[in-house]
Amino acid sequence: MTSVELAGVTKSYAGQRAVDALDLQIRSGEFLVLVGPSGCGKSTTLRMIAGLESPDAGEIHFDDRAVTRLPARARDVAMVFQDYALYPHMTVRQNLAFGLKMRRVGRAEIASRTAATASALGIEPLLDRRPDQLSGGQQQRVAVGRAIVRQPAVFLLDEPLSNLDARLRDELRVELVRLHRQLGTTMVYVTHDQTEAMMMGQRVAAMEGGRILQIDTPMQLYRQPRNRFVASLIGSPAMNFIPARRQDGQWVSGTYRWPVAFAAAASDPGPEAIEIGIRPSAFRLQPTDPQELALSLTVDVVQPLGATALLQCNGLGQRLSVVCDQAAVPQVGDRIEVYVAAEELHGFDAQNGENLKSEI
């Protein structure tokens, strides 16, 4: 197992910073996910780890070995891309074995590794088929297998599931997590899908503007986002943000006064405007504690989600999302009271986006 460290890594294209003095430590044997919107630098970061791009500044180490200026073939990495990139004239067996043959691995070892990889991925019945005889999900399994069979020190995946339908994505997410547990290889996975990041990563790095804004376990990012960007990126449905301003020592949204003091609110001078962040799942239609805050909303849209429903409501001068149990769904046009515990609220500085409540 191999650890990876990036120190001050910077990359620009045509004068535009894609990755900006990035520091990142990936633990040996870890499954780390880089998540963020298009253009945030996550794929460029992955390609620099792979050796497909060279940084303008900074250093990259695998364990104690400097690899910054080594070509990709000398780094012992394997990469899976969004496109399957299988050789169309070769069978699945030949696609899996090709990289090993190029490295002059013995026939017996090639046969053993190919069989073991096919078994792990459930593609044994497909070994004698060509890519044009496979479904999209089967082709992606082969692409993953072609990387695994090499037994690399570092396994890199660049949005490998984005071309698949929802059911196949769900299946392969589970397979990749299981394979990581089985192989113990250091894996770095890039995605723009926060649900995928939450489901797969042991740690998740939230990126924007070529920088990592926060790196932690999925649940820590969900519960303690460092700033408004991370709060909006992690969690589905997305967090509600309600503007509030300081008035007579309290935070006020329209005529509603929030009976909550955030950590930095008492500081001098402190922010004059914030955004109150509330997860849709934090709302309840019935109070569970007398201390809970009550908000009056009007239901505008009801979206069934199976066991739960997503309500789009109007209140406090804006649209708010509320998740409720399917057994107690109100009707469109109903006036409802929703309740939320004070500890479920986040306060984000309206100027710099920092989470005032967070102790990070």
C-alpha positions in Angstrom: 0.0 0.0 0.0 1.2 3.5 -0.9 0.6 6.9 0.5 0.5 10.0 -1.8 1.4 13.5 -0.8 1.0 16.7 -2.9 2.8 19.8 -1.5 2.1 23.2 -3.0 1.1 21.7 -6.3 0.0 24.4 -8.9 -1.1 24.0 -12.5 -2.3 26.7 -14.9 -3.6 26.7 -18.4 -3.4 29.8 -20.6 -2.9 31.9 -17.5 -5.8 30.4 -15.6 -5.1 28.6 -12.4 -6.6 25.1 -12.5 -5.0 23.9 -9.3 -3.8 26.5 -6.8 -0.9 25.6 -4.3 -2.7 22.5 -3.3 -1.6 20.4 -0.3 -3.1 16.9 0.0 -2.1 13.8 1.9 -3.7 10.6 0.9 -3.2 7.8 3.4 -1.9 4.4 2.5 -4.7 2.1 1.5 -7.3 4.9 1.7 -10.3 5.4 -0.5 -10.3 9.2 -1.0 -12.9 11.0 -3.1 -12.3 14.4 -4.7 -15.7 16.1 -5.3 -16.6 19.4 -6.7 -18.3 21.2 -9.7 -16.9 21.2 -13.2 -13.7 23.2 -13.5 -12.8 23.0 -9.8 -9.4 21.2 -10.5 -10.3 17.7 -9.4 -9.5 15.9 -12.6 -6.3 18.0 -13.2 -5.2 16.9 -9.7 -5.8 13.3 -10.5 -3.9 13.6 -13.8 -0.9 15.1 -12.0 -0.9 12.2 -9.5 -1.0 9.8 -12.5 1.9 11.7 -14.3 -0.3 12.6 -17.3 0.1 16.3 -16.4 3.2 18.0 -14.9 2.7 20.6 -12.2 4.0 24.1 -12.7 5.2 24.2 -9.1 5.1 21.9 -6.1 6.1 18.3 -5.3 4.4 14.9 -5.5 5.6 12.0 -3.4 4.6 8.3 -3.3 5.6 7.3 0.2 9.1 8.8 0.5 9.8 8.6 -3.3 9.6 11.9 -5.3 7.6 11.3 -8.5 7.0 14.8 -9.6 9.1 14.5 -12.7 8.6 10.8 -13.4 6.6 9.8 -16.4 3.3 7.9 -15.9 4.8 4.5 -16.8 7.4 4.8 -13.9 4.8 5.6 -11.2 3.1 2.2 -10.8 -0.4 3.7 -11.1 -3.5 2.5 -13.0 -6.3 4.9 -14.2 -9.9 4.4 -15.2 -11.5 7.1 -17.2 -15.1 8.1 -18.0 -14.7 6.5 -21.5 -14.1 2.8 -21.4 -11.3 2.9 -24.0 -11.3 -0.9 -24.6 -9.6 -2.3 -27.6 -12.5 -3.2 -29.9 -10.8 -6.0 -31.8 -9.8 -7.8 -28.6 -11.8 -10.1 -26.4 -12.4 -9.3 -22.7 -9.7 -11.7 -21.8 -7.2 -10.1 -24.2 -8.2 -6.6 -22.9 -7.5 -7.6 -19.3 -4.2 -9.3 -20.2 -2.8 -6.7 -22.6 -1.1 -4.5 -20.0 0.5 -7.5 -18.4 1.8 -8.7 -21.7 3.4 -5.3 -22.4 5.2 -5.6 -19.1 6.4 -9.1 -20.1 4.6 -10.9 -17.2 4.7 -14.7 -17.6 1.8 -16.5 -19.2 0.9 -18.5 -16.0 0.8 -15.3 -14.0 -1.3 -13.5 -16.6 -3.8 -16.3 -16.7 -3.9 -16.4 -12.8 -4.4 -12.6 -12.5 -6.9 -12.4 -15.3 -9.0 -15.2 -13.8 -8.9 -13.7 -10.3 -9.9 -10.3 -11.6 -12.8 -11.6 -13.7 -14.1 -13.5 -10.7 -13.9 -10.5 -8.5 -15.9 -8.4 -11.0 -18.3 -11.1 -12.0 -17.3 -11.0 -15.7 -16.1 -14.6 -16.1 -18.9 -15.4 -18.6 -17.8 -12.5 -20.7 -14.1 -13.4 -21.2 -14.5 -14.5 -24.8 -16.7 -11.6 -25.9 -15.6 -8.4 -27.7 -16.5 -5.0 -26.4 -19.3 -4.5 -29.0 -21.0 -7.5 -27.5 -21.2 -6.0 -24.0 -23.5 -3.5 -22.3 -22.2 -0.2 -20.9 -22.0 -1.6 -17.4 -20.2 -4.7 -18.6 -17.7 -2.6 -20.5 -17.0 -0.4 -17.5 -16.4 -3.5 -15.3 -13.8 -4.6 -17.9 -12.2 -1.2 -17.9 -11.9 -1.4 -14.1 -10.6 -4.9 -14.3 -7.9 -3.9 -16.8 -6.6 -1.5 -14.1 -7.0 -3.9 -11.2 -5.2 -6.8 -12.9 -2.0 -4.8 -13.0 -2.0 -4.7 -9.1 -0.9 -1.0 -9.1 0.4 0.9 -6.1 -2.2 3.6 -6.7 -5.6 3.2 -8.4 -7.1 6.4 -9.9 -10.6 6.7 -11.2 -11.9 9.8 -13.1 -15.7 9.9 -13.0 -15.9 6.2 -14.3 -19.6 5.8 -13.7 -21.0 9.0 -15.2 -22.0 7.3 -18.5 -24.1 4.6 -16.8 -27.8 4.6 -15.9 -28.8 5.1 -12.2 -29.2 1.3 -11.5 -25.8 0.4 -12.9 -24.2 3.3 -11.1 -25.6 2.0 -7.8 -24.4 -1.5 -8.5 -20.8 -0.5 -9.5 -20.5 1.9 -6.5 -21.0 -1.1 -4.3 -18.6 -3.2 -6.3 -15.9 -0.6 -6.2 -16.2 -0.2 -2.4 -16.1 -4.0 -2.0 -13.1 -4.3 -4.3 -11.2 -1.6 -2.3 -11.9 -3.5 0.9 -10.7 -6.7 -0.7 -7.6 -5.3 -2.4 -6.5 -2.7 0.1 -5.0 -0.5 -2.7 -4.8 3.2 -2.3 -7.7 4.6 -4.4 -8.4 8.2 -5.5 -11.8 8.8 -7.0 -13.0 11.9 -8.8 -16.7 12.8 -9.1 -19.0 15.8 -9.4 -21.8 13.7 -7.7 -21.9 14.4 -3.9 -24.1 11.3 -3.4 -21.4 9.2 -4.9 -18.8 10.9 -2.8 -20.8 10.3 0.4 -21.4 6.7 -0.4 -17.9 5.7 -1.4 -15.3 7.8 0.3 -13.6 7.0 3.5 -12.6 10.6 3.4 -13.9 13.3 1.0 -12.1 16.4 -0.2 -14.5 19.2 -1.3 -12.8 21.3 -4.1 -13.5 24.7 -5.6 -11.3 27.1 -7.5 -8.4 24.7 -7.6 -8.3 24.4 -3.8 -9.5 21.9 -1.2 -11.9 23.8 1.1 -12.4 20.9 3.5 -11.3 17.3 3.8 -12.9 14.9 6.3 -15.2 11.9 6.6 -18.5 12.1 4.7 -20.5 12.6 7.9 -18.3 15.3 9.3 -18.6 17.3 6.0 -22.4 16.8 6.3 -22.6 17.7 10.0 -19.9 20.4 10.2 -19.3 22.1 6.9 -16.6 24.6 7.2 -18.3 27.1 4.9 -21.4 27.8 2.8 -19.9 26.2 -0.3 -19.2 22.8 1.4 -22.7 23.0 3.0 -24.3 23.5 -0.4 -22.2 20.8 -2.1 -22.7 18.0 0.4 -26.2 16.7 1.2 -29.2 15.9 -1.0 -31.7 17.6 -1.0 -29.5 20.7 -0.7 -29.4 22.8 2.4 -31.8 25.7 2.7 -30.2 29.2 3.1 -32.2 32.0 4.7 -30.8 35.5 4.7 -30.8 37.2 8.1 -29.5 40.6 9.4 -28.5 41.8 12.8 -31.2 43.9 14.7 -31.2 44.7 18.4 -28.8 41.9 19.1 -30.8 39.3 17.3 -30.8 37.8 13.8 -34.0 38.7 11.8 -35.4 37.3 8.6 -38.2 39.6 7.5 -40.4 39.8 10.7 -39.1 36.5 12.1 -36.6 36.7 14.9 -34.3 33.8 15.4 -33.8 33.0 19.1 -30.3 31.7 18.4 -26.9 33.2 19.0 -24.1 31.9 16.8 -20.5 31.6 18.0 -19.2 34.7 16.2 -22.4 36.7 16.6 -21.3 38.3 19.9 -17.9 39.3 18.7 -17.0 42.9 17.9 -17.7 43.9 15.2 -18.9 40.5 13.9 -21.0 40.1 10.7 -24.0 42.3 10.1 -25.6 39.8 7.8 -25.6 36.0 7.7 -27.4 33.1 6.1 -29.2 30.6 8.3 -28.6 27.1 7.0 -31.1 24.3 7.6 -31.0 20.8 6.1 -34.4 19.8 4.7 -34.3 16.6 6.8 -33.9 18.7 10.0 -37.5 19.9 9.8 -40.2 18.0 11.6 -44.0 18.3 11.2 -44.5 17.6 14.9 -42.5 19.0 17.8 -40.4 16.6 19.8 -39.1 19.2 22.3 -40.7 22.4 23.7 -37.4 24.3 22.9 -37.7 23.6 19.1 -38.1 26.6 16.8 -41.4 26.8 14.9 -41.8 28.2 11.3 -45.0 28.7 9.5 -44.9 27.7 5.8 -47.2 27.1 2.9 -46.9 23.9 0.8 -46.4 24.7 -2.9 -45.2 21.4 -4.4 -45.2 17.8 -3.1 -42.6 15.4 -4.5 -43.0 11.7 -3.4 -39.7 9.9 -2.8 -40.9 6.6 -1.7 -40.7 6.3 2.1 -40.4 10.1 2.3 -41.7 13.1 0.4 -39.9 16.4 -0.5 -42.1 19.5 0.1 -41.3 22.8 -1.6 -42.8 25.4 0.7 -43.0 29.2 0.8 -42.0 31.0 3.9 -39.8 33.8 5.3 -40.0 35.4 1.8 -38.5 32.5 -0.1 -38.7 28.8 -1.2 -37.7 26.2 1.4 -37.3 22.4 1.1 -38.7 20.1 3.8 -38.4 16.3 3.9 -41.3 14.6 5.7 -42.5 11.0 6.2 -44.7 9.7 3.4 -47.4 8.7 5.9 -48.0 12.4 7.0 -47.7 14.3 3.7 -49.7 17.6 3.7 -51.6 18.8 0.6 -50.6 21.5 -1.8 -51.8 24.9 -0.4 -51.8 23.7 3.2 -50.4 26.0 5.8 -48.1 24.0 8.0 -46.0 24.5 11.1 -42.5 22.9 10.9 -40.1 22.5 13.8 -36.3 22.4 14.0 -33.9 22.1 16.9 -31.5 25.1 17.4 -28.5 22.7 17.2 -29.6 21.8 13.7 -29.0 25.4 12.5 -25.9 26.7 10.9 -25.0 30.4 10.5 -22.8 31.4 7.5 -21.2 34.8 7.3 -22.8 36.5 4.4 -19.5 38.1 3.3 -17.0 35.3 3.5 -19.2 32.2 3.8 -17.5 30.9 6.9 -19.6 28.7 9.3 -20.0 30.7 12.5 -21.3 27.8 14.4 -18.4 25.5 13.4 -15.6 24.9 15.9 -13.3 23.6 13.1 
